[in-house]
Amino acid sequence: MVEGPCRNDGLDRFVGQKATTALGAELLKASGARTLRWGAPGSAMTMDFRPDRLTVSYDDQMLVISARCG
């Protein structure tokens, strides 16, 4: 089954949670994204926009600080 475009609605509830593989699976399901990109503190990321991708950034304590489509 092919998922539709990523949706940002409701992703704020994941902010502050520990960045884990299990949480990544929950984020993919909640957003409808096909791919997940983790953003480590201070890491460089491409600026290309992909409507099927979810980008999740986390801090030094491995806590999610943002989750957004693109």
PDB file of N, CA, C and O in Angstrom, chain B, residues numbered from 101:
ATOM      1  N   MET B 101       0.847  -1.188   0.000  1.00  0.00           N
ATOM      2  CA  MET B 101       0.000   0.000   0.000  1.00  0.00           C
ATOM      3  C   MET B 101       0.885   1.242   0.000  1.00  0.00           C
ATOM      4  O   MET B 101       1.790   1.355   0.826  1.00  0.00           O
ATOM      5  N   VAL B 102       0.637   2.151  -0.897  1.00  0.00           N
ATOM      6  CA  VAL B 102       1.395   3.390  -0.983  1.00  0.00           C
ATOM      7  C   VAL B 102       0.707   4.442  -0.120  1.00  0.00           C
ATOM      8  O   VAL B 102      -0.495   4.679  -0.243  1.00  0.00           O
ATOM      9  N   GLU B 103       1.485   5.062   0.750  1.00  0.00           N
ATOM     10  CA  GLU B 103       0.945   6.112   1.621  1.00  0.00           C
ATOM     11  C   GLU B 103       0.819   7.415   0.836  1.00  0.00           C
ATOM     12  O   GLU B 103       1.520   7.624  -0.155  1.00  0.00           O
ATOM     13  N   GLY B 104      -0.070   8.275   1.283  1.00  0.00           N
ATOM     14  CA  GLY B 104      -0.247   9.574   0.655  1.00  0.00           C
ATOM     15  C   GLY B 104       0.802  10.550   1.132  1.00  0.00           C
ATOM     16  O   GLY B 104       1.752  10.169   1.816  1.00  0.00           O
ATOM     17  N   PRO B 105       0.633  11.817   0.769  1.00  0.00           N
ATOM     18  CA  PRO B 105       1.581  12.829   1.206  1.00  0.00           C
ATOM     19  C   PRO B 105       1.601  12.956   2.739  1.00  0.00           C
ATOM     20  O   PRO B 105       0.632  12.633   3.426  1.00  0.00           O
ATOM     21  N   CYS B 106       2.690  13.418   3.221  1.00  0.00           N
ATOM     22  CA  CYS B 106       2.877  13.622   4.659  1.00  0.00           C
ATOM     23  C   CYS B 106       1.925  14.703   5.176  1.00  0.00           C
ATOM     24  O   CYS B 106       1.648  15.681   4.483  1.00  0.00           O
ATOM     25  N   ARG B 107       1.432  14.513   6.395  1.00  0.00           N
ATOM     26  CA  ARG B 107       0.539  15.478   7.051  1.00  0.00           C
ATOM     27  C   ARG B 107       1.153  15.917   8.381  1.00  0.00           C
ATOM     28  O   ARG B 107       1.558  15.080   9.187  1.00  0.00           O
ATOM     29  N   ASN B 108       1.221  17.230   8.608  1.00  0.00           N
ATOM     30  CA  ASN B 108       1.775  17.787   9.846  1.00  0.00           C
ATOM     31  C   ASN B 108       0.799  17.755  11.015  1.00  0.00           C
ATOM     32  O   ASN B 108       1.216  17.847  12.169  1.00  0.00           O
ATOM     33  N   ASP B 109      -0.480  17.627  10.736  1.00  0.00           N
ATOM     34  CA  ASP B 109      -1.503  17.693  11.783  1.00  0.00           C
ATOM     35  C   ASP B 109      -1.253  16.663  12.885  1.00  0.00           C
ATOM     36  O   ASP B 109      -1.109  15.471  12.614  1.00  0.00           O
ATOM     37  N   GLY B 110      -1.204  17.139  14.128  1.00  0.00           N
ATOM     38  CA  GLY B 110      -1.082  16.257  15.277  1.00  0.00           C
ATOM     39  C   GLY B 110       0.331  15.823  15.635  1.00  0.00           C
ATOM     40  O   GLY B 110       0.514  15.080  16.600  1.00  0.00           O
ATOM     41  N   LEU B 111       1.332  16.264  14.887  1.00  0.00           N
ATOM     42  CA  LEU B 111       2.695  15.820  15.163  1.00  0.00           C
ATOM     43  C   LEU B 111       3.315  16.504  16.383  1.00  0.00           C
ATOM     44  O   LEU B 111       4.293  16.005  16.940  1.00  0.00           O
ATOM     45  N   ASP B 112       2.757  17.638  16.803  1.00  0.00           N
ATOM     46  CA  ASP B 112       3.287  18.347  17.975  1.00  0.00           C
ATOM     47  C   ASP B 112       3.255  17.480  19.232  1.00  0.00           C
ATOM     48  O   ASP B 112       4.035  17.710  20.156  1.00  0.00           O
ATOM     49  N   ARG B 113       2.380  16.507  19.281  1.00  0.00           N
ATOM     50  CA  ARG B 113       2.285  15.664  20.475  1.00  0.00           C
ATOM     51  C   ARG B 113       3.537  14.819  20.705  1.00  0.00           C
ATOM     52  O   ARG B 113       3.732  14.292  21.800  1.00  0.00           O
ATOM     53  N   PHE B 114       4.385  14.684  19.685  1.00  0.00           N
ATOM     54  CA  PHE B 114       5.604  13.891  19.800  1.00  0.00           C
ATOM     55  C   PHE B 114       6.792  14.698  20.331  1.00  0.00           C
ATOM     56  O   PHE B 114       7.802  14.118  20.729  1.00  0.00           O
ATOM     57  N   VAL B 115       6.681  16.020  20.340  1.00  0.00           N
ATOM     58  CA  VAL B 115       7.762  16.870  20.841  1.00  0.00           C
ATOM     59  C   VAL B 115       7.993  16.564  22.322  1.00  0.00           C
ATOM     60  O   VAL B 115       7.051  16.487  23.110  1.00  0.00           O
ATOM     61  N   GLY B 116       9.261  16.392  22.678  1.00  0.00           N
ATOM     62  CA  GLY B 116       9.629  16.079  24.053  1.00  0.00           C
ATOM     63  C   GLY B 116       9.772  14.600  24.340  1.00  0.00           C
ATOM     64  O   GLY B 116      10.238  14.219  25.414  1.00  0.00           O
ATOM     65  N   GLN B 117       9.372  13.748  23.382  1.00  0.00           N
ATOM     66  CA  GLN B 117       9.499  12.302  23.563  1.00  0.00           C
ATOM     67  C   GLN B 117      10.886  11.842  23.112  1.00  0.00           C
ATOM     68  O   GLN B 117      11.530  12.497  22.293  1.00  0.00           O
ATOM     69  N   LYS B 118      11.332  10.726  23.647  1.00  0.00           N
ATOM     70  CA  LYS B 118      12.635  10.143  23.311  1.00  0.00           C
ATOM     71  C   LYS B 118      12.640   9.643  21.865  1.00  0.00           C
ATOM     72  O   LYS B 118      11.729   8.930  21.445  1.00  0.00           O
ATOM     73  N   ALA B 119      13.671  10.022  21.112  1.00  0.00           N
ATOM     74  CA  ALA B 119      13.810   9.597  19.719  1.00  0.00           C
ATOM     75  C   ALA B 119      14.276   8.146  19.683  1.00  0.00           C
ATOM     76  O   ALA B 119      15.423   7.842  20.011  1.00  0.00           O
ATOM     77  N   THR B 120      13.375   7.257  19.282  1.00  0.00           N
ATOM     78  CA  THR B 120      13.664   5.823  19.198  1.00  0.00           C
ATOM     79  C   THR B 120      13.113   5.276  17.891  1.00  0.00           C
ATOM     80  O   THR B 120      12.344   5.943  17.198  1.00  0.00           O
ATOM     81  N   THR B 121      13.509   4.074  17.570  1.00  0.00           N
ATOM     82  CA  THR B 121      12.983   3.411  16.378  1.00  0.00           C
ATOM     83  C   THR B 121      11.469   3.247  16.483  1.00  0.00           C
ATOM     84  O   THR B 121      10.746   3.458  15.509  1.00  0.00           O
ATOM     85  N   ALA B 122      11.000   2.872  17.663  1.00  0.00           N
ATOM     86  CA  ALA B 122       9.563   2.688  17.868  1.00  0.00           C
ATOM     87  C   ALA B 122       8.810   4.011  17.680  1.00  0.00           C
ATOM     88  O   ALA B 122       7.736   4.039  17.081  1.00  0.00           O
ATOM     89  N   LEU B 123       9.381   5.099  18.196  1.00  0.00           N
ATOM     90  CA  LEU B 123       8.739   6.397  18.028  1.00  0.00           C
ATOM     91  C   LEU B 123       8.737   6.785  16.549  1.00  0.00           C
ATOM     92  O   LEU B 123       7.766   7.361  16.060  1.00  0.00           O
ATOM     93  N   GLY B 124       9.812   6.474  15.843  1.00  0.00           N
ATOM     94  CA  GLY B 124       9.861   6.750  14.408  1.00  0.00           C
ATOM     95  C   GLY B 124       8.732   6.065  13.668  1.00  0.00           C
ATOM     96  O   GLY B 124       8.119   6.660  12.781  1.00  0.00           O
ATOM     97  N   ALA B 125       8.451   4.818  14.023  1.00  0.00           N
ATOM     98  CA  ALA B 125       7.341   4.084  13.398  1.00  0.00           C
ATOM     99  C   ALA B 125       6.013   4.761  13.705  1.00  0.00           C
ATOM    100  O   ALA B 125       5.151   4.864  12.833  1.00  0.00           O
ATOM    101  N   GLU B 126       5.845   5.221  14.940  1.00  0.00           N
ATOM    102  CA  GLU B 126       4.611   5.938  15.313  1.00  0.00           C
ATOM    103  C   GLU B 126       4.482   7.232  14.526  1.00  0.00           C
ATOM    104  O   GLU B 126       3.394   7.576  14.063  1.00  0.00           O
ATOM    105  N   LEU B 127       5.590   7.952  14.372  1.00  0.00           N
ATOM    106  CA  LEU B 127       5.578   9.206  13.622  1.00  0.00           C
ATOM    107  C   LEU B 127       5.205   8.969  12.158  1.00  0.00           C
ATOM    108  O   LEU B 127       4.418   9.723  11.587  1.00  0.00           O
ATOM    109  N   LEU B 128       5.762   7.936  11.558  1.00  0.00           N
ATOM    110  CA  LEU B 128       5.415   7.618  10.166  1.00  0.00           C
ATOM    111  C   LEU B 128       3.930   7.324  10.035  1.00  0.00           C
ATOM    112  O   LEU B 128       3.273   7.827   9.124  1.00  0.00           O
ATOM    113  N   LYS B 129       3.401   6.517  10.936  1.00  0.00           N
ATOM    114  CA  LYS B 129       1.985   6.169  10.892  1.00  0.00           C
ATOM    115  C   LYS B 129       1.105   7.405  11.083  1.00  0.00           C
ATOM    116  O   LYS B 129       0.126   7.590  10.360  1.00  0.00           O
ATOM    117  N   ALA B 130       1.455   8.256  12.061  1.00  0.00           N
ATOM    118  CA  ALA B 130       0.653   9.442  12.357  1.00  0.00           C
ATOM    119  C   ALA B 130       0.677  10.462  11.218  1.00  0.00           C
ATOM    120  O   ALA B 130      -0.317  11.147  10.975  1.00  0.00           O
ATOM    121  N   SER B 131       1.812  10.561  10.521  1.00  0.00           N
ATOM    122  CA  SER B 131       1.957  11.573   9.476  1.00  0.00           C
ATOM    123  C   SER B 131       1.534  11.082   8.095  1.00  0.00           C
ATOM    124  O   SER B 131       1.188  11.885   7.228  1.00  0.00           O
ATOM    125  N   GLY B 132       1.560   9.768   7.889  1.00  0.00           N
ATOM    126  CA  GLY B 132       1.281   9.232   6.564  1.00  0.00           C
ATOM    127  C   GLY B 132       2.469   9.304   5.619  1.00  0.00           C
ATOM    128  O   GLY B 132       2.340   8.988   4.437  1.00  0.00           O
ATOM    129  N   ALA B 133       3.629   9.719   6.130  1.00  0.00           N
ATOM    130  CA  ALA B 133       4.836   9.820   5.300  1.00  0.00           C
ATOM    131  C   ALA B 133       5.335   8.434   4.912  1.00  0.00           C
ATOM    132  O   ALA B 133       5.085   7.452   5.611  1.00  0.00           O
ATOM    133  N   ARG B 134       6.043   8.370   3.789  1.00  0.00           N
ATOM    134  CA  ARG B 134       6.645   7.103   3.360  1.00  0.00           C
ATOM    135  C   ARG B 134       8.065   6.953   3.886  1.00  0.00           C
ATOM    136  O   ARG B 134       8.535   5.834   4.090  1.00  0.00           O
ATOM    137  N   THR B 135       8.756   8.075   4.107  1.00  0.00           N
ATOM    138  CA  THR B 135      10.129   8.011   4.584  1.00  0.00           C
ATOM    139  C   THR B 135      10.313   8.915   5.793  1.00  0.00           C
ATOM    140  O   THR B 135       9.602   9.905   5.969  1.00  0.00           O
ATOM    141  N   LEU B 136      11.275   8.553   6.610  1.00  0.00           N
ATOM    142  CA  LEU B 136      11.582   9.297   7.838  1.00  0.00           C
ATOM    143  C   LEU B 136      13.046   9.692   7.804  1.00  0.00           C
ATOM    144  O   LEU B 136      13.914   8.873   7.503  1.00  0.00           O
ATOM    145  N   ARG B 137      13.316  10.957   8.115  1.00  0.00           N
ATOM    146  CA  ARG B 137      14.685  11.453   8.196  1.00  0.00           C
ATOM    147  C   ARG B 137      14.891  12.017   9.590  1.00  0.00           C
ATOM    148  O   ARG B 137      14.175  12.919  10.024  1.00  0.00           O
ATOM    149  N   TRP B 138      15.891  11.467  10.293  1.00  0.00           N
ATOM    150  CA  TRP B 138      16.241  11.966  11.622  1.00  0.00           C
ATOM    151  C   TRP B 138      17.258  13.086  11.469  1.00  0.00           C
ATOM    152  O   TRP B 138      18.187  12.983  10.667  1.00  0.00           O
ATOM    153  N   GLY B 139      17.086  14.147  12.231  1.00  0.00           N
ATOM    154  CA  GLY B 139      18.019  15.269  12.227  1.00  0.00           C
ATOM    155  C   GLY B 139      18.724  15.376  13.565  1.00  0.00           C
ATOM    156  O   GLY B 139      18.155  15.855  14.546  1.00  0.00           O
ATOM    157  N   ALA B 140      19.966  14.925  13.592  1.00  0.00           N
ATOM    158  CA  ALA B 140      20.763  14.985  14.823  1.00  0.00           C
ATOM    159  C   ALA B 140      21.197  16.424  15.101  1.00  0.00           C
ATOM    160  O   ALA B 140      21.245  17.246  14.186  1.00  0.00           O
ATOM    161  N   PRO B 141      21.516  16.732  16.364  1.00  0.00           N
ATOM    162  CA  PRO B 141      21.967  18.084  16.702  1.00  0.00           C
ATOM    163  C   PRO B 141      23.179  18.486  15.858  1.00  0.00           C
ATOM    164  O   PRO B 141      24.167  17.755  15.789  1.00  0.00           O
ATOM    165  N   GLY B 142      23.095  19.642  15.227  1.00  0.00           N
ATOM    166  CA  GLY B 142      24.202  20.173  14.449  1.00  0.00           C
ATOM    167  C   GLY B 142      24.437  19.506  13.104  1.00  0.00           C
ATOM    168  O   GLY B 142      25.422  19.811  12.430  1.00  0.00           O
ATOM    169  N   SER B 143      23.556  18.604  12.702  1.00  0.00           N
ATOM    170  CA  SER B 143      23.761  17.915  11.422  1.00  0.00           C
ATOM    171  C   SER B 143      23.270  18.776  10.261  1.00  0.00           C
ATOM    172  O   SER B 143      22.318  19.544  10.395  1.00  0.00           O
ATOM    173  N   ALA B 144      23.937  18.629   9.128  1.00  0.00           N
ATOM    174  CA  ALA B 144      23.530  19.338   7.916  1.00  0.00           C
ATOM    175  C   ALA B 144      22.522  18.471   7.169  1.00  0.00           C
ATOM    176  O   ALA B 144      22.663  17.250   7.109  1.00  0.00           O
ATOM    177  N   MET B 145      21.510  19.111   6.603  1.00  0.00           N
ATOM    178  CA  MET B 145      20.503  18.383   5.825  1.00  0.00           C
ATOM    179  C   MET B 145      20.245  19.122   4.528  1.00  0.00           C
ATOM    180  O   MET B 145      20.363  20.345   4.454  1.00  0.00           O
ATOM    181  N   THR B 146      19.893  18.363   3.516  1.00  0.00           N
ATOM    182  CA  THR B 146      19.541  18.980   2.244  1.00  0.00           C
ATOM    183  C   THR B 146      18.245  19.772   2.418  1.00  0.00           C
ATOM    184  O   THR B 146      17.440  19.473   3.300  1.00  0.00           O
ATOM    185  N   MET B 147      18.058  20.750   1.597  1.00  0.00           N
ATOM    186  CA  MET B 147      16.868  21.596   1.680  1.00  0.00           C
ATOM    187  C   MET B 147      15.802  21.210   0.662  1.00  0.00           C
ATOM    188  O   MET B 147      14.805  21.918   0.522  1.00  0.00           O
ATOM    189  N   ASP B 148      15.991  20.101  -0.051  1.00  0.00           N
ATOM    190  CA  ASP B 148      14.992  19.678  -1.026  1.00  0.00           C
ATOM    191  C   ASP B 148      13.690  19.312  -0.320  1.00  0.00           C
ATOM    192  O   ASP B 148      13.698  18.719   0.758  1.00  0.00           O
ATOM    193  N   PHE B 149      12.582  19.673  -0.943  1.00  0.00           N
ATOM    194  CA  PHE B 149      11.274  19.380  -0.356  1.00  0.00           C
ATOM    195  C   PHE B 149      10.728  18.105  -0.961  1.00  0.00           C
ATOM    196  O   PHE B 149      10.659  17.963  -2.182  1.00  0.00           O
ATOM    197  N   ARG B 150      10.337  17.172  -0.097  1.00  0.00           N
ATOM    198  CA  ARG B 150       9.699  15.928  -0.534  1.00  0.00           C
ATOM    199  C   ARG B 150       8.406  15.768   0.235  1.00  0.00           C
ATOM    200  O   ARG B 150       8.436  15.606   1.455  1.00  0.00           O
ATOM    201  N   PRO B 151       7.267  15.807  -0.445  1.00  0.00           N
ATOM    202  CA  PRO B 151       5.974  15.751   0.225  1.00  0.00           C
ATOM    203  C   PRO B 151       5.689  14.426   0.926  1.00  0.00           C
ATOM    204  O   PRO B 151       4.746  14.335   1.712  1.00  0.00           O
ATOM    205  N   ASP B 152       6.492  13.397   0.651  1.00  0.00           N
ATOM    206  CA  ASP B 152       6.270  12.085   1.274  1.00  0.00           C
ATOM    207  C   ASP B 152       7.255  11.804   2.413  1.00  0.00           C
ATOM    208  O   ASP B 152       7.300  10.688   2.931  1.00  0.00           O
ATOM    209  N   ARG B 153       8.049  12.818   2.806  1.00  0.00           N
ATOM    210  CA  ARG B 153       9.083  12.620   3.825  1.00  0.00           C
ATOM    211  C   ARG B 153       8.754  13.387   5.110  1.00  0.00           C
ATOM    212  O   ARG B 153       8.240  14.505   5.075  1.00  0.00           O
ATOM    213  N   LEU B 154       9.062  12.757   6.232  1.00  0.00           N
ATOM    214  CA  LEU B 154       8.940  13.395   7.537  1.00  0.00           C
ATOM    215  C   LEU B 154      10.341  13.596   8.093  1.00  0.00           C
ATOM    216  O   LEU B 154      11.134  12.657   8.145  1.00  0.00           O
ATOM    217  N   THR B 155      10.643  14.816   8.507  1.00  0.00           N
ATOM    218  CA  THR B 155      11.932  15.136   9.111  1.00  0.00           C
ATOM    219  C   THR B 155      11.712  15.375  10.601  1.00  0.00           C
ATOM    220  O   THR B 155      10.912  16.224  10.993  1.00  0.00           O
ATOM    221  N   VAL B 156      12.430  14.619  11.423  1.00  0.00           N
ATOM    222  CA  VAL B 156      12.308  14.719  12.874  1.00  0.00           C
ATOM    223  C   VAL B 156      13.668  15.132  13.442  1.00  0.00           C
ATOM    224  O   VAL B 156      14.662  14.427  13.266  1.00  0.00           O
ATOM    225  N   SER B 157      13.702  16.267  14.117  1.00  0.00           N
ATOM    226  CA  SER B 157      14.931  16.748  14.747  1.00  0.00           C
ATOM    227  C   SER B 157      14.885  16.463  16.234  1.00  0.00           C
ATOM    228  O   SER B 157      13.823  16.495  16.855  1.00  0.00           O
ATOM    229  N   TYR B 158      16.060  16.182  16.801  1.00  0.00           N
ATOM    230  CA  TYR B 158      16.149  15.909  18.232  1.00  0.00           C
ATOM    231  C   TYR B 158      17.373  16.602  18.816  1.00  0.00           C
ATOM    232  O   TYR B 158      18.284  17.002  18.091  1.00  0.00           O
ATOM    233  N   ASP B 159      17.377  16.736  20.146  1.00  0.00           N
ATOM    234  CA  ASP B 159      18.454  17.444  20.836  1.00  0.00           C
ATOM    235  C   ASP B 159      19.505  16.474  21.385  1.00  0.00           C
ATOM    236  O   ASP B 159      19.454  15.273  21.121  1.00  0.00           O
ATOM    237  N   ASP B 160      20.449  17.009  22.147  1.00  0.00           N
ATOM    238  CA  ASP B 160      21.540  16.199  22.704  1.00  0.00           C
ATOM    239  C   ASP B 160      21.061  15.111  23.659  1.00  0.00           C
ATOM    240  O   ASP B 160      21.770  14.129  23.881  1.00  0.00           O
ATOM    241  N   GLN B 161      19.874  15.272  24.221  1.00  0.00           N
ATOM    242  CA  GLN B 161      19.308  14.272  25.130  1.00  0.00           C
ATOM    243  C   GLN B 161      18.427  13.261  24.386  1.00  0.00           C
ATOM    244  O   GLN B 161      17.746  12.442  25.002  1.00  0.00           O
ATOM    245  N   MET B 162      18.454  13.336  23.046  1.00  0.00           N
ATOM    246  CA  MET B 162      17.656  12.455  22.182  1.00  0.00           C
ATOM    247  C   MET B 162      16.153  12.716  22.325  1.00  0.00           C
ATOM    248  O   MET B 162      15.347  11.809  22.117  1.00  0.00           O
ATOM    249  N   LEU B 163      15.774  13.941  22.676  1.00  0.00           N
ATOM    250  CA  LEU B 163      14.367  14.304  22.771  1.00  0.00           C
ATOM    251  C   LEU B 163      13.945  15.050  21.505  1.00  0.00           C
ATOM    252  O   LEU B 163      14.652  15.941  21.033  1.00  0.00           O
ATOM    253  N   VAL B 164      12.808  14.685  20.972  1.00  0.00           N
ATOM    254  CA  VAL B 164      12.298  15.300  19.738  1.00  0.00           C
ATOM    255  C   VAL B 164      12.016  16.778  19.993  1.00  0.00           C
ATOM    256  O   VAL B 164      11.343  17.139  20.959  1.00  0.00           O
ATOM    257  N   ILE B 165      12.545  17.631  19.102  1.00  0.00           N
ATOM    258  CA  ILE B 165      12.285  19.057  19.216  1.00  0.00           C
ATOM    259  C   ILE B 165      11.381  19.568  18.087  1.00  0.00           C
ATOM    260  O   ILE B 165      10.772  20.630  18.207  1.00  0.00           O
ATOM    261  N   SER B 166      11.298  18.799  16.982  1.00  0.00           N
ATOM    262  CA  SER B 166      10.359  19.152  15.916  1.00  0.00           C
ATOM    263  C   SER B 166      10.127  17.963  15.005  1.00  0.00           C
ATOM    264  O   SER B 166      10.982  17.090  14.854  1.00  0.00           O
ATOM    265  N   ALA B 167       8.950  17.953  14.404  1.00  0.00           N
ATOM    266  CA  ALA B 167       8.586  16.934  13.411  1.00  0.00           C
ATOM    267  C   ALA B 167       7.780  17.647  12.344  1.00  0.00           C
ATOM    268  O   ALA B 167       6.713  18.196  12.619  1.00  0.00           O
ATOM    269  N   ARG B 168       8.302  17.636  11.115  1.00  0.00           N
ATOM    270  CA  ARG B 168       7.612  18.361  10.047  1.00  0.00           C
ATOM    271  C   ARG B 168       7.792  17.649   8.709  1.00  0.00           C
ATOM    272  O   ARG B 168       8.796  16.979   8.467  1.00  0.00           O
ATOM    273  N   CYS B 169       6.822  17.809   7.878  1.00  0.00           N
ATOM    274  CA  CYS B 169       6.858  17.198   6.554  1.00  0.00           C
ATOM    275  C   CYS B 169       7.822  17.962   5.653  1.00  0.00           C
ATOM    276  O   CYS B 169       8.058  19.158   5.829  1.00  0.00           O
ATOM    277  N   GLY B 170       8.358  17.250   4.704  1.00  0.00           N
ATOM    278  CA  GLY B 170       9.241  17.875   3.739  1.00  0.00           C
ATOM    279  C   GLY B 170      10.561  17.229   3.734  1.00  0.00           C
ATOM    280  O   GLY B 170      11.442  17.631   2.974  1.00  0.00           O
TER     281      GLY B 170
END
